[in-house]
Each structure stands twice: as C-alpha cells, then as structure tokens.
Amino acid sequence: MKSRILIAASAVLLAATACQPAPEAEPQPTFTAEDEAYAADAVRMPPDEPMFQGHAAIRENQKALPPVTGFTLTPQVIGGEGDLAYARGAFTLDLAPPDADPISMVGKWHAIYERQADGSWVCVSDIWNTDMQM
C-alpha cells in the first residue's frame, strides 16, 4: 500500500505544478509549457519520501511516475504579494501502474511560486498528500 501511495503522490506533484498563481486578483492567464518550470533550487516534499531539492533531483523523482489516466486539479486559494505567490487546493488522480491494479485517490496540495526577472513564475516549493487512511 505504501508504494502505491508513493507512486501516486509523485504523480500529484507533477500535475500540481501545472497551476500558475497570480500575485494579484486578476484573471488567470492561459497556462503554457514554460509555466511548468521549477526554480533551480526548488524543493519537492512528497509524502512518505525524502525531500528532493533542485532540478536534477525533482526530474529524477518524476521519472518513476506511472501513467496518469485521469486528473483534476481544483485551486481553492490563490494569492500573493510582490514576487511571491501561493496556491492551494484539492485534486483527484487516477493512475494505471504497470502490473498492478488501477489507483484512484483524492488529496490536497500547496505550492509557493516566485516571479523571475523575465516576469515568468516558477515553483519554489510544493507539498501534497492524499486523504487516504493509513
């Protein structure tokens, strides 16, 4: 069960990084591939795993993800000030690990973003977990 949660939680992070918050209460711009970036010193904190810091460690962790067959990300709070922004919300996730039963779960996430010199936003910290009972 623990390995299923670890795999699923890793998939959630990948999907949660696809949320681009705005620092002011403005209409949200369309999300682009460039917005999915992590800062060079970003920190990823998945449940039941060690903390991963930096591009290389985060990307390496993402390689273990099983195929995602369904995903819904629901931001509930988006805010910020100056060059920092945050977002938190809920998610649903369906995975199809090879040689295992499909996994469906719900959970919550929180991420912090930093505005770069070129005006883009990158994730500098994110954390998430499932609502599953251990």
C-alpha positions as CSV (number, residue, x, y, z in Angstrom):
1,M,0.0,0.0,0.0
2,K,2.8,2.4,0.9
3,S,4.4,2.0,-2.5
4,R,1.1,2.8,-4.2
5,I,0.8,6.0,-2.2
6,L,4.4,7.0,-3.0
7,I,3.9,6.5,-6.7
8,A,0.5,8.3,-6.7
9,A,1.8,11.2,-4.6
10,S,4.7,11.7,-7.1
11,A,2.2,11.9,-9.9
12,V,0.2,14.5,-8.0
13,L,3.1,16.8,-7.7
14,L,3.8,16.7,-11.4
15,A,0.2,17.7,-12.0
16,A,0.0,20.2,-9.2
17,T,2.9,22.2,-10.7
18,A,0.7,22.9,-13.6
19,C,-1.2,25.6,-11.6
20,Q,0.1,29.1,-12.2
21,P,-1.0,31.5,-9.5
22,A,-1.1,35.3,-10.0
23,P,0.1,37.7,-7.3
24,E,-2.9,40.0,-7.7
25,A,-6.6,39.2,-8.1
26,E,-6.5,39.3,-11.9
27,P,-7.9,36.8,-14.4
28,Q,-5.7,33.8,-14.7
29,P,-3.7,33.7,-17.9
30,T,-3.6,30.6,-20.0
31,F,-1.0,28.1,-18.7
32,T,1.8,27.3,-21.0
33,A,4.6,24.7,-21.1
34,E,7.1,27.4,-19.9
35,D,5.0,28.0,-16.8
36,E,5.6,24.4,-15.6
37,A,9.2,25.2,-14.6
38,Y,10.7,24.7,-11.2
39,A,13.3,27.1,-9.8
40,A,16.8,25.8,-9.8
41,D,16.7,25.4,-6.0
42,A,13.1,24.3,-5.8
43,V,12.1,21.8,-3.1
44,R,9.6,19.0,-3.6
45,M,8.2,17.3,-0.5
46,P,6.1,14.2,-1.4
47,P,4.5,12.1,1.3
48,D,6.4,9.2,2.7
49,E,9.6,10.1,0.7
50,P,12.6,12.2,1.4
51,M,12.7,15.9,0.3
52,F,14.0,16.4,-3.2
53,Q,15.9,19.7,-3.9
54,G,16.9,21.1,-7.3
55,H,16.0,20.3,-10.9
56,A,18.0,17.1,-11.2
57,A,16.6,15.5,-8.1
58,I,13.0,16.6,-8.9
59,R,13.2,15.4,-12.5
60,E,14.7,12.0,-11.4
61,N,11.8,11.6,-9.0
62,Q,9.3,12.3,-11.7
63,K,10.7,9.5,-14.0
64,A,9.2,6.9,-11.7
65,L,5.6,8.1,-12.3
66,P,3.1,5.5,-13.6
67,P,0.7,6.5,-16.4
68,V,-1.9,9.1,-15.3
69,T,-5.4,8.1,-16.7
70,G,-7.4,10.9,-15.0
71,F,-6.6,14.1,-13.2
72,T,-8.5,17.1,-11.8
73,L,-6.7,20.0,-10.0
74,T,-9.0,22.4,-8.2
75,P,-7.3,25.5,-6.9
76,Q,-9.1,26.8,-3.8
77,V,-6.9,29.7,-2.8
78,I,-4.6,31.7,-5.0
79,G,-2.8,34.8,-3.6
80,G,0.5,36.6,-3.1
81,E,2.3,39.8,-2.8
82,G,5.2,41.2,-4.8
83,D,7.3,38.5,-6.3
84,L,5.9,35.6,-4.2
85,A,2.6,33.8,-4.8
86,Y,0.9,30.7,-3.4
87,A,-1.8,28.4,-4.3
88,R,-3.5,25.5,-2.5
89,G,-6.4,23.2,-3.4
90,A,-7.6,19.7,-3.9
91,F,-7.0,17.0,-6.5
92,T,-8.4,13.8,-7.8
93,L,-6.0,11.4,-9.5
94,D,-6.3,8.1,-11.4
95,L,-3.2,6.0,-12.2
96,A,-2.5,2.9,-14.1
97,P,0.7,1.4,-12.7
98,P,2.1,-1.5,-14.8
99,D,1.3,-4.9,-13.4
100,A,-0.9,-3.5,-10.7
101,D,-4.5,-2.5,-10.1
102,P,-5.5,1.0,-11.1
103,I,-5.3,3.6,-8.3
104,S,-7.8,6.3,-7.6
105,M,-7.4,8.9,-4.9
106,V,-8.2,12.4,-3.7
107,G,-6.0,14.8,-1.8
108,K,-4.8,18.3,-1.2
109,W,-1.7,20.4,-2.3
110,H,0.0,23.6,-1.6
111,A,2.7,25.4,-3.7
112,I,4.8,28.6,-3.5
113,Y,5.9,30.4,-6.6
114,E,8.4,33.1,-7.3
115,R,8.4,35.7,-10.1
116,Q,11.5,35.7,-12.2
117,A,13.3,38.7,-13.7
118,D,11.5,38.0,-17.1
119,G,8.1,38.0,-15.4
120,S,7.5,34.3,-15.5
121,W,6.6,32.3,-12.4
122,V,8.4,29.2,-11.2
123,C,7.5,26.8,-8.4
124,V,10.0,27.1,-5.5
125,S,8.3,24.7,-3.0
126,D,5.4,22.3,-3.1
127,I,3.9,19.7,-0.9
128,W,0.9,17.4,-1.2
129,N,-0.7,14.4,0.3
130,T,-3.7,12.1,-0.1
131,D,-6.8,11.9,2.0
132,M,-6.4,8.1,2.2
133,Q,-6.3,6.5,5.7
134,M,-3.0,4.8,6.6
